[in-house]
Amino acid sequence: MHVANIRAHQNKHTVHTTLGELIATISDIAFEYAAGKEEAYEIARLVLVRMLKGTSPRSKIVDGRVPTGKYLH
């Protein structure tokens, strides 16, 4: 996507960060709320998949293994 197109889609709640920083932050938060390591990784995975899917509505990156009811309130 061209830079001008990216800016056209941004809203006032834009945060500038790297992908690595984003993944690290999501992981840190998941570990704070999870009962164990495997659950933390699953929470982080779910958050990242949801975020990535939201960036491309036509994308088919979400598979049937995503547990939608366990972590969402």
C-alpha positions in Angstrom: 0.0 0.0 0.0 1.3 3.4 -0.9 2.3 5.8 2.0 -0.4 8.3 1.0 -3.0 5.5 1.2 -1.9 4.4 4.6 -2.2 7.9 5.9 -5.6 8.2 4.4 -6.8 5.2 6.5 -5.2 6.2 9.8 -7.4 7.7 12.5 -6.6 10.0 15.4 -5.6 7.0 17.6 -2.5 6.0 15.7 0.5 4.7 17.5 3.9 4.6 15.8 5.8 1.5 16.8 7.7 -1.5 15.4 6.2 -4.9 14.9 8.7 -6.3 17.4 7.7 -3.8 20.1 4.0 -4.5 19.4 4.5 -8.3 19.8 6.6 -7.8 22.9 3.9 -5.6 24.5 1.1 -7.9 23.7 3.0 -10.9 25.0 3.9 -9.0 28.3 0.2 -8.2 28.9 -0.9 -11.7 28.0 1.6 -13.2 30.6 0.1 -10.8 33.2 -3.4 -12.2 32.8 -2.8 -15.8 31.8 -2.8 -18.8 34.2 0.3 -20.3 32.5 2.7 -20.0 29.6 0.6 -21.9 27.0 -2.4 -19.8 27.8 -0.4 -16.6 27.5 0.9 -17.6 24.1 -2.6 -18.4 23.0 -3.9 -15.0 24.2 -1.1 -13.2 22.4 -1.8 -15.2 19.2 -5.5 -14.4 19.4 -4.8 -10.7 19.8 -2.3 -10.6 17.0 -4.5 -12.6 14.6 -7.5 -10.3 15.3 -5.4 -7.2 14.8 -3.9 -8.5 11.5 -7.3 -9.5 10.2 -8.6 -6.0 11.0 -6.0 -4.5 8.7 -7.2 -6.4 5.7 -10.9 -7.2 5.6 -10.4 -9.5 2.6 -7.7 -11.5 4.3 -8.3 -15.1 5.2 -5.6 -15.4 7.8 -7.9 -16.6 10.6 -8.4 -20.3 10.7 -10.9 -22.4 12.7 -8.4 -22.9 15.6 -9.0 -19.4 17.0 -11.0 -19.8 20.3 -13.4 -16.8 20.1 -15.4 -17.4 23.3 -12.7 -18.3 25.9 -10.9 -14.9 26.1 -13.4 -12.4 24.9 -15.8 -10.8 27.4 
